[in-house]
């Protein structure tokens, strides 16, 4: 029997209905951003589907995995529809991005039918916006010092990311990739595909970004999108590591100039990288959002 769900690659024309559902949900996880799904869809084979007021997404790299359904409709009907996919997929249903609240919700609907595993590498680092703007107190002393050095050493300026400076950002990104590709060629190449797709449709995706110049050249840029009225999700942040203070400066300037209206900033996961984990922890997240994977035992 054919499933009631018809998955297809996300199109720009899907953005209005998808974003309406996702924003109304109040989710804080980075997976619930249309732009994030769209920019990575050719890398991970992301596809999406709709059933009434419920949104579905599927990751097709390796064994299919499904984002925990989102929307105002029945979660029971939504998961039942995904359970119908088991025969089509030829494997037990796997759900990802379950916060502790969603684990309880799924367990109440299907007692004992799913096995849950924490996915630590995908926990989201979520910060109070005021903390990233003001960097107050002893815990941010090092960040303030690096920023002070940057501002004293260079003839610097911050600009919003616009059509006028996008080419500068792409040139900087090419240089950054060339410097870092040897560390992990596959991940760098995958990210290059996603970033290229993001810049190609930057304005249609309602992205917001910032650019940092030092002595006339771009040394850092960043961009992301709103999760909803109270939270913003930063998808990409790039800086030259040998320019002292560039990373904390773009972080601070972007938060101060573009994100002050949001209560929270989600700076996404560490992907299991010890270096990235230490960097994200150094900004003192207000919340480390746990995420679990659920596999159907049937």
PALONU-783902 format. One line per 10 residues: their letters; for each residue x negated, y, z of C-alpha. Coordinates in Angstrom, 3 decimals. Example, Ala and Ser with C-alpha at 12.3 -4.5 7.8 and 13.67 -1.06 7.14 Angstrom:
<rs>
AS) -12.300/-4.500/7.800 | -13.670/-1.060/7.140;
</rs>
This chain:
<rs>
XXXXXXXXXX) 0.000/0.000/0.000 | -1.335/3.405/-0.941 | -2.163/5.688/1.983 | -0.041/8.785/2.556 | -3.293/10.761/2.611 | -4.915/11.903/-0.613 | -8.444/13.136/-0.044 | -10.161/15.477/-2.476 | -13.193/17.751/-2.487 | -12.459/21.114/-0.833;
XXXXXXXXXX) -11.710/23.889/-3.319 | -11.811/27.622/-2.746 | -8.060/27.642/-3.381 | -7.665/25.433/-0.270 | -9.163/28.027/2.027 | -5.966/29.930/2.946 | -4.010/26.924/4.236 | -7.012/25.194/5.799 | -8.221/28.319/7.594 | -4.710/29.079/8.851;
XXXXXXXXXX) -4.478/25.647/10.498 | -8.010/25.714/11.877 | -7.807/29.216/13.318 | -4.438/28.555/14.962 | -5.905/25.480/16.670 | -8.310/27.502/18.795 | -11.041/24.893/18.278 | -14.593/25.806/19.301 | -16.461/23.037/17.438 | -18.364/24.046/14.299;
XXXXXXXXXX) -16.767/21.249/12.275 | -13.486/23.178/12.284 | -14.691/25.859/9.848 | -13.650/25.734/6.204 | -16.813/27.471/5.006 | -18.991/24.965/6.830 | -17.173/22.055/5.176 | -17.320/23.727/1.782 | -21.028/24.560/1.773 | -22.025/21.021/2.840;
XXXXXXXXXX) -19.456/19.042/0.845 | -21.793/18.036/-1.996 | -24.402/16.822/0.517 | -22.128/14.778/2.763 | -19.366/13.970/0.319 | -16.846/15.869/2.428 | -13.246/15.591/1.278 | -10.070/16.984/2.821 | -6.373/16.126/2.964 | -3.138/17.567/4.280;
XXXXXXXXXX) -0.066/15.991/5.813 | 2.494/18.622/6.734 | 0.824/20.953/9.220 | -2.074/18.588/9.885 | -5.569/18.951/8.428 | -7.895/16.013/7.747 | -11.535/15.815/6.665 | -13.691/12.841/5.714 | -17.460/12.394/5.637 | -18.320/9.816/2.975;
XXXXXXXXXX) -22.061/9.340/3.518 | -22.447/5.695/4.514 | -19.412/4.319/6.293 | -16.495/6.763/6.034 | -15.879/8.857/9.142 | -12.965/11.185/9.785 | -12.778/14.467/11.658 | -10.284/14.226/14.500 | -7.072/15.610/12.928 | -6.183/19.224/13.590;
XXXXXXXXXX) -2.870/21.063/13.457 | 0.545/21.517/15.031 | 2.042/18.247/13.781 | 2.127/14.853/15.497 | -1.355/13.563/16.399 | 0.103/10.072/16.633 | 1.374/10.175/13.054 | -1.912/11.690/11.936 | -4.037/8.930/13.488 | -1.572/6.294/12.257;
XXXXXXXXXX) -2.131/7.635/8.747 | -5.892/7.333/9.228 | -5.510/3.781/10.542 | -3.910/2.921/7.205 | -7.244/3.838/5.607 | -8.994/0.889/7.282 | -8.053/-1.575/4.544 | -8.958/0.905/1.811 | -12.305/1.692/3.469 | -13.031/-1.923/4.363;
XXXXXXXXXX) -14.183/-1.029/7.881 | -12.783/0.039/11.265 | -11.599/3.643/11.522 | -14.339/5.965/12.787 | -13.400/9.387/14.169 | -15.969/12.098/14.922 | -16.021/15.396/16.790 | -13.934/14.313/19.762 | -14.369/16.644/22.717 | -13.608/15.180/26.168;
XXXXXXXXXX) -10.075/16.579/25.867 | -9.595/14.784/22.539 | -10.993/11.552/23.980 | -8.313/11.679/26.679 | -5.666/12.531/24.106 | -6.612/9.637/21.824 | -6.888/7.201/24.733 | -3.416/8.184/25.943 | -2.022/7.511/22.450 | -3.951/4.258/21.884;
XXXXXXXXXX) -4.964/2.812/25.277 | -8.004/0.579/25.005 | -7.978/0.552/21.203 | -11.046/2.728/20.586 | -14.664/2.546/21.718 | -16.259/5.925/22.496 | -19.905/6.940/22.109 | -21.370/10.351/22.972 | -23.099/12.003/19.990 | -25.605/14.191/21.864;
XXXXXXXXXX) -27.326/15.454/18.706 | -24.018/17.024/17.620 | -23.141/18.819/20.863 | -22.502/22.496/20.085 | -24.370/25.292/21.867 | -21.860/28.025/22.669 | -22.922/31.386/24.116 | -21.287/34.412/25.659 | -21.668/37.144/23.063 | -22.546/39.722/25.719;
XXXXXXXXXX) -25.475/37.553/26.832 | -26.943/37.472/23.321 | -26.467/41.219/22.873 | -27.849/42.470/26.177 | -30.354/39.691/27.038 | -30.122/40.808/30.662 | -31.926/39.293/33.611 | -35.054/37.244/34.214 | -33.871/34.301/32.101 | -34.160/36.443/28.948;
XXXXXXXXXX) -37.419/38.181/29.898 | -39.406/36.340/27.203 | -36.859/37.160/24.494 | -36.975/40.858/25.353 | -40.763/40.844/25.229 | -40.847/39.236/21.786 | -38.277/41.702/20.449 | -40.180/44.655/21.937 | -43.365/43.464/20.225 | -41.555/43.103/16.900;
XXXXXXXXXX) -40.031/46.583/17.065 | -43.294/48.202/18.142 | -45.461/46.394/15.559 | -43.369/46.640/12.411 | -41.494/49.287/10.466 | -38.240/47.388/10.804 | -34.591/47.717/9.992 | -31.441/45.611/10.245 | -28.755/45.540/7.545 | -25.498/43.653/7.039;
XXXXXXXXXX) -25.869/40.893/4.451 | -24.259/42.236/1.282 | -24.417/41.771/-2.461 | -27.169/44.414/-2.539 | -29.656/42.474/-0.395 | -28.583/38.899/-1.121 | -31.353/38.408/-3.696 | -33.906/39.396/-1.043 | -32.479/36.762/1.285 | -32.615/34.074/-1.399;
XXXXXXXXXX) -36.255/34.944/-2.147 | -37.089/34.785/1.564 | -35.263/31.443/1.827 | -37.287/30.018/-1.064 | -40.485/31.064/0.672 | -39.296/29.603/3.989 | -38.443/26.276/2.345 | -41.838/26.113/0.628 | -43.573/26.610/3.983 | -41.473/24.034/5.839;
XXXXXXXXXX) -40.561/21.367/3.289 | -43.335/18.934/4.210 | -41.919/18.560/7.733 | -38.742/16.893/6.473 | -38.302/17.034/2.671 | -34.863/15.401/2.553 | -33.303/17.641/5.195 | -34.853/20.768/3.673 | -33.604/19.819/0.206 | -30.107/19.093/1.538;
XXXXXXXXXX) -30.026/22.400/3.358 | -31.183/24.199/0.216 | -28.185/22.785/-1.665 | -25.792/23.917/1.087 | -27.312/27.405/1.352 | -27.216/27.878/-2.425 | -23.543/26.912/-2.439 | -22.850/29.269/0.476 | -24.480/32.253/-1.255 | -22.759/31.459/-4.538;
XXXXXXXXXX) -19.348/31.807/-2.858 | -20.344/33.992/0.091 | -17.589/36.561/-0.221 | -14.792/34.124/-1.141 | -15.666/32.176/2.011 | -15.421/35.315/4.176 | -18.915/34.861/5.556 | -20.529/37.558/7.679 | -24.299/37.922/7.876 | -27.249/40.094/8.727;
XXXXXXXXXX) -30.734/40.760/7.331 | -33.915/41.808/9.147 | -36.678/43.693/7.317 | -40.237/44.251/8.512 | -42.587/46.523/6.557 | -40.221/46.445/3.585 | -39.723/42.665/3.241 | -37.065/40.316/4.553 | -38.406/38.284/7.469 | -35.086/36.886/8.722;
XXXXXXXXXX) -31.444/36.504/7.752 | -28.367/34.814/9.181 | -24.705/34.222/8.390 | -21.597/32.392/9.542 | -17.837/32.727/9.865 | -15.092/33.237/12.427 | -13.643/30.150/14.067 | -10.780/32.346/15.271 | -10.268/35.704/16.992 | -12.406/34.905/20.029;
XXXXXXXXXX) -15.243/32.783/18.593 | -17.735/33.063/15.742 | -19.822/30.222/14.328 | -23.360/30.900/13.064 | -24.140/28.436/10.265 | -27.608/29.541/9.159 | -30.419/31.504/10.773 | -33.810/31.711/9.066 | -36.928/33.619/10.082 | -40.640/33.365/9.402;
XXXXXXXXXX) -42.110/31.675/12.472 | -45.399/33.541/12.088 | -43.662/36.917/12.457 | -43.535/37.265/16.220 | -40.118/38.335/17.430 | -38.296/37.806/14.121 | -36.086/34.992/15.419 | -34.919/36.661/18.654 | -34.592/40.009/16.854 | -32.243/38.729/14.118;
XXXXXXXXXX) -30.245/36.863/16.758 | -29.849/39.954/18.918 | -29.268/42.479/16.129 | -26.670/40.304/14.388 | -24.769/39.769/17.632 | -24.873/43.487/18.475 | -23.952/44.829/15.030 | -21.488/42.228/13.756 | -20.168/40.015/16.550 | -19.388/42.236/19.535;
XXXXXXXXXX) -15.639/41.720/19.034 | -15.955/37.965/19.693 | -16.177/36.463/23.171 | -18.205/33.432/22.093 | -20.836/32.565/19.502 | -21.210/28.919/18.496 | -24.771/28.336/17.269 | -24.034/24.714/16.325 | -25.973/21.558/17.209 | -29.655/20.644/17.488;
XXXXXXXXXX) -29.410/17.601/15.154 | -31.604/15.626/17.551 | -34.625/17.898/17.011 | -36.528/18.381/20.274 | -37.902/21.733/19.109 | -34.498/23.021/18.090 | -33.006/21.754/21.353 | -35.532/23.712/23.405 | -34.935/26.824/21.299 | -31.169/26.663/21.737;
XXXXXXXXXX) -31.453/25.914/25.459 | -33.739/28.928/25.883 | -30.788/31.215/25.081 | -28.871/29.805/28.074 | -25.607/28.547/26.533 | -22.411/29.208/28.448 | -21.153/25.834/27.235 | -22.751/22.730/25.773 | -19.726/21.277/23.999 | -19.775/17.454/24.180;
XXXXXXXX) -18.656/15.459/21.168 | -17.890/11.753/20.933 | -17.455/9.261/18.131 | -14.525/6.861/18.391 | -14.437/3.515/16.568 | -11.211/1.507/16.307 | -11.568/-1.908/17.893 | -8.920/-3.444/15.653;
</rs>
